[in-house]
Amino acid sequence: MAAQQSYRHHYVPQWYQRRFLAPGASSFKVLDLKPEVFRDKSGRVRGVARSILDKGPDAWFFESELYTVRAFGTANDDIETMLFGVIDESGKEAVEALVNEDWDKVHNTYSIFFEYMDAQRLRTPKGLAFLSLVAKARTQYELMMQMQALRRMHCTMWGEGIIEIFSSEQPDVNFIFSDHPVTFFNRFVFPQDKRVPVGQDPLQQWMGTQTIYPLSRDKLLVITHLEWARKQGEHRAVKQRTNARLFDNPIVRYDNVRRARQLSAKQVREVNLIIKLRAHRYIAGGSVDELYPEKYLKSTLWNKIGLFLMPDSLHVAMEGGSMFLKTKDGHYIFQDEFGRRPTSRKEHEAKVLEAKAMEAHVKKLLANHHAKEANRESEHGAS
């Protein structure tokens, strides 16, 4: 029997939406930033649709046949069921593992986490508009093919960034989410900045662009380029980071994700304002108050909000440096803090000599340590 055709394509997964529900709640408040305007035949405005809606995860953040392609008049929704179905299932596991610090699962799902984030960013109406712009897709079929080809385009630089998960335990305000949950925030690139196409975000490769992704009503993930964390400035904000690229297979770490900082109510509202001003059309939260953060902030100047999202100096000082790996067959892989690798055989061979010297030194230190431990144990046994 053929699988049933899916028509309601959720571009924000229902499991993700549920992470923002208050305990015991089944719906949240949704703010329509562009409510429909009703006009008569002469063009005069006769009414405006409601801007505040009560919706549950199954009833919003979807569009009919958003990912459907047609061949010879036959509709096909394999992208929704076969591609995003798998990504959403594995992405849910990856998000939960990272939030809960389940290191066994994180070890196996860390790369999946970024893959899920990238798919989430590109599959929304705003993300598809971005893809249509950069890939020059002329038809729905071309757009869907480009989405599948480019759906990992942000993973490399995310993996190389400084990653922090903030927490909030405020009783009166929680993080909201939007119809474009993975937000690019550059405090020197305003929402209406002419350097960015209308309705789009600053580029990820710009040095001052941070990634903001609410993981739940009380958790927020932020990714910052290392160069920006070390030195900020208005002119640096739109310069490309070193070795900016879309696709690669870099060495990344998951043991250096910072988690200690708690945000105040004011800081949560600043984050919510960023999310709101970068949304496509809808935002959602646990209460109406959460949807209007600007009412509670003394200043909403774009280049003054979100300063606390920068990594602290100690965190920055511990980042960077070169890494190398030795494979089981004896080959070496080298990478600096920006993902650059040796570009010539001579450079690679010099790195191999350094690595072998380091290995020998570490083995000598370990041997001395084990010898001292053995002597201690023998002396303790003799006594």
C-alpha positions in Angstrom: 0.0 0.0 0.0 1.4 3.5 -0.9 2.2 5.8 1.9 -0.4 8.6 2.5 0.5 11.9 1.0 1.5 14.6 3.6 0.1 18.1 3.0 0.9 20.0 6.2 4.6 20.5 6.3 5.9 21.8 9.6 8.9 24.0 9.0 9.4 24.2 12.8 9.2 20.6 14.2 6.5 20.0 16.7 8.9 18.4 19.2 11.0 21.6 19.2 7.9 23.8 19.8 6.9 21.6 22.8 10.2 22.6 24.5 8.7 26.1 24.9 5.4 25.0 26.5 4.9 25.9 30.2 4.5 22.8 32.4 1.0 21.5 31.9 0.3 23.8 28.9 -0.8 22.6 25.5 -0.6 25.8 23.6 1.3 29.1 23.5 0.7 32.6 22.4 1.6 33.4 18.8 2.1 37.0 17.5 1.5 37.6 13.8 3.8 40.5 13.0 2.1 41.0 9.6 -1.6 40.3 10.2 -3.7 40.0 7.1 -5.5 43.2 6.0 -9.0 42.8 4.5 -10.0 45.2 1.7 -13.2 45.7 -0.3 -13.3 45.8 -4.1 -12.4 49.4 -4.1 -9.2 48.8 -2.1 -10.4 50.4 1.2 -9.4 48.6 4.4 -12.3 46.9 6.0 -10.6 45.1 8.8 -7.4 43.4 10.1 -6.9 39.8 11.2 -6.2 39.1 14.8 -2.5 39.5 15.7 -2.5 37.3 18.8 -3.4 33.7 18.4 -3.6 30.7 20.8 -2.0 27.7 19.0 -0.5 24.3 19.9 2.5 22.7 18.3 0.4 20.8 15.8 -1.6 23.8 14.6 1.0 26.4 13.6 4.4 26.9 11.9 3.5 24.8 8.9 2.5 25.5 5.3 0.6 23.4 2.9 2.8 21.4 0.6 5.9 23.6 1.4 8.3 20.9 0.2 6.1 19.1 -2.4 7.5 18.7 -5.8 5.5 17.6 -8.9 6.6 15.5 -11.8 4.1 15.1 -14.7 1.3 16.4 -12.5 2.0 13.9 -9.7 2.7 15.3 -6.2 5.7 13.9 -4.2 6.4 14.7 -0.6 9.5 12.5 0.0 11.5 15.6 1.1 9.0 16.1 4.0 8.7 12.4 5.0 12.0 10.8 4.1 14.5 13.7 4.5 13.1 16.0 7.3 11.4 13.0 9.0 14.9 11.5 9.6 16.6 14.8 10.3 14.0 15.8 12.9 14.2 12.4 14.7 18.0 12.4 14.9 18.0 16.2 15.6 15.7 15.7 18.6 18.1 13.2 20.1 21.1 15.4 19.4 19.5 18.5 21.1 18.4 16.5 24.1 21.8 14.9 24.5 23.6 18.3 24.3 21.2 20.0 26.7 21.2 17.1 29.2 25.0 16.6 29.0 24.6 13.0 28.0 28.2 12.7 26.8 27.9 9.2 25.4 25.1 10.4 23.1 26.8 13.7 22.4 29.9 11.8 21.2 27.7 10.2 18.5 25.3 13.0 17.7 27.4 16.2 17.9 27.8 16.6 14.1 24.1 15.6 13.7 23.2 18.6 16.0 24.8 21.0 13.5 23.2 19.2 10.6 19.8 19.5 12.2 20.4 23.3 13.0 21.4 23.9 9.3 18.3 22.1 8.0 16.2 24.1 10.5 17.6 27.4 9.2 17.1 26.6 5.5 13.7 24.9 5.6 11.7 27.9 6.8 9.9 30.3 4.5 12.6 32.9 5.2 15.4 30.2 4.7 13.9 29.1 1.4 13.7 32.7 0.2 17.5 33.0 1.1 18.2 29.8 -0.9 16.1 31.0 -3.9 18.1 34.3 -3.8 21.6 32.8 -3.6 21.0 29.6 -5.7 18.9 31.4 -8.3 16.3 28.6 -8.2 13.6 29.2 -10.8 11.2 26.5 -9.9 10.0 24.6 -6.8 11.8 21.5 -8.0 15.1 23.4 -8.4 14.6 25.0 -5.0 14.1 21.7 -3.3 17.2 20.2 -5.0 19.3 23.2 -3.9 18.0 22.8 -0.3 19.1 19.2 -0.2 22.5 20.1 -1.7 23.2 23.0 0.6 21.6 22.0 3.9 25.0 21.6 5.6 26.4 24.9 4.4 26.7 26.5 7.9 28.0 23.5 9.8 31.7 24.0 9.3 32.0 27.5 10.8 29.5 26.6 13.6 31.7 23.7 14.6 34.8 26.0 14.7 33.1 28.7 16.8 33.0 29.4 20.5 29.8 27.7 21.8 28.0 28.6 24.9 24.6 27.5 26.4 23.0 30.2 28.6 20.3 29.4 31.1 17.5 31.4 32.6 15.4 30.6 35.6 13.3 33.8 35.6 9.7 33.3 36.9 8.2 36.0 34.8 9.9 35.7 31.4 11.2 32.9 29.2 12.8 32.6 25.8 10.5 32.9 22.8 11.0 31.3 19.4 10.2 32.4 15.9 9.2 31.0 12.5 13.0 31.2 11.7 14.5 29.8 14.9 18.2 29.8 14.0 18.9 33.6 14.1 22.0 35.4 12.7 22.7 38.5 14.9 25.3 41.1 14.1 24.9 44.2 16.3 26.5 46.4 13.7 24.1 45.2 10.9 20.6 46.6 11.7 17.5 44.7 10.6 16.9 47.2 7.7 20.6 47.5 6.8 21.0 48.1 3.0 24.0 45.8 2.9 21.5 42.9 3.4 18.7 42.0 1.0 15.2 42.9 2.3 14.0 40.3 4.7 17.3 38.6 5.0 20.0 38.3 7.7 23.7 39.2 7.9 26.0 36.6 6.4 27.4 33.9 8.7 30.9 34.4 7.5 31.0 38.0 8.6 33.2 38.2 11.7 30.6 40.0 13.9 27.7 37.6 13.1 26.7 35.5 16.1 24.2 32.6 15.9 21.4 32.6 18.4 19.3 29.5 18.8 16.8 29.0 21.7 16.9 25.3 22.7 13.9 25.6 25.1 12.1 28.1 27.2 15.0 28.3 29.6 18.1 27.4 27.4 19.8 29.4 24.7 22.7 28.4 22.5 25.1 31.1 21.1 27.9 30.6 18.7 30.6 33.3 18.2 33.5 33.5 15.7 36.8 33.3 17.6 38.2 36.4 15.9 35.2 38.5 17.0 35.4 37.2 20.5 39.0 38.3 20.7 38.5 41.8 19.2 35.3 43.7 18.2 34.7 46.8 16.2 32.2 48.3 13.8 34.5 47.8 10.7 35.5 44.3 11.7 31.9 43.3 12.1 31.3 42.8 8.3 34.8 41.5 7.4 35.0 37.8 6.6 36.5 35.6 9.3 39.7 33.9 8.5 39.3 30.8 6.3 35.6 31.4 5.8 34.1 28.5 3.9 30.9 26.6 3.6 31.9 22.9 3.3 34.7 21.1 5.0 35.4 18.3 7.5 37.1 20.1 10.4 38.3 18.7 13.7 35.9 19.9 16.4 35.6 19.6 20.1 32.5 19.2 22.2 34.1 19.2 25.7 34.5 23.0 25.6 30.8 24.1 25.4 30.4 26.6 28.2 27.2 26.4 30.4 27.7 28.3 33.6 26.1 31.7 32.9 22.6 32.6 34.0 20.7 35.4 32.3 18.7 38.1 34.1 15.1 39.0 33.1 16.4 42.0 31.2 18.9 39.9 29.3 16.2 37.4 28.3 14.1 40.2 27.0 17.0 41.5 24.9 17.4 38.1 23.4 13.6 38.0 22.7 13.8 41.4 21.0 16.6 40.1 18.7 14.5 37.1 17.9 11.4 39.2 17.2 13.2 41.7 15.0 14.8 38.9 12.9 11.6 36.8 12.6 9.9 36.4 9.3 6.3 36.8 10.4 5.5 34.9 13.6 6.9 34.6 17.1 5.6 32.4 20.0 5.9 32.4 23.7 4.3 31.4 26.9 2.5 34.7 27.5 1.5 37.8 25.6 4.0 39.8 27.7 6.9 37.7 26.4 5.9 38.7 22.9 6.5 42.4 23.6 10.0 42.6 25.1 10.5 46.2 23.9 7.9 47.4 26.5 10.2 46.4 29.3 13.5 47.7 28.0 14.8 51.2 28.6 16.9 51.1 25.4 16.3 49.1 22.2 19.3 50.4 20.2 20.4 47.5 18.1 24.2 48.0 18.7 23.6 48.2 22.5 21.6 45.1 23.1 23.0 41.6 23.5 26.4 42.7 24.6 26.3 39.9 27.3 26.2 37.3 24.6 29.9 37.7 24.0 32.1 34.9 25.5 33.9 36.0 28.7 37.7 36.7 28.5 38.7 33.5 30.3 36.6 31.4 27.9 38.3 33.1 24.9 41.8 32.7 26.3 41.3 28.9 26.5 40.2 28.7 22.9 42.2 28.4 19.7 45.6 26.8 19.0 46.6 24.0 16.7 45.4 20.4 16.8 46.6 17.2 15.3 45.3 13.7 15.1 47.1 10.4 14.4 45.0 7.8 12.7 45.3 4.0 13.3 47.4 3.6 10.2 49.9 6.2 11.3 48.8 9.1 9.2 48.7 12.6 10.7 46.0 15.3 10.3 46.8 18.9 11.2 44.5 21.9 11.7 45.0 25.4 13.1 42.4 27.4 15.0 40.7 28.5 11.8 40.6 25.1 10.2 43.6 25.7 7.9 45.8 22.7 7.1 49.3 22.4 5.6 49.3 23.5 2.0 52.6 21.8 0.9 54.4 18.6 1.5 57.3 20.4 3.1 54.9 22.1 5.6 53.2 18.8 6.3 56.5 17.0 6.9 57.6 19.7 9.3 54.4 19.4 11.2 54.9 15.6 11.4 58.3 16.1 13.0 56.8 18.4 15.6 54.0 15.9 16.3 56.5 13.0 16.7 58.6 15.1 19.1 55.5 16.0 21.1 54.5 12.3 21.2 57.9 11.3 22.4 57.8 13.9 25.1 54.3 12.9 26.3 55.3 9.2 26.4 58.4 10.1 28.5 56.3 12.1 31.0 53.8 9.2 31.3 56.5 6.6 31.7 58.1 8.7 34.5 54.7 9.1 36.2 53.9 5.4 36.0 57.4 4.6 37.4 56.8 6.9 40.4 53.4 5.4 41.0 54.9 1.9 40.9 57.6 2.9 43.4 55.0 4.4 45.7 53.0 1.2 45.6 56.0 -1.1 46.3 57.1 1.1 49.2 53.6 1.1 50.6 53.4 -2.7 50.3 56.8 -3.1 52.0 55.8 -0.9 54.9 
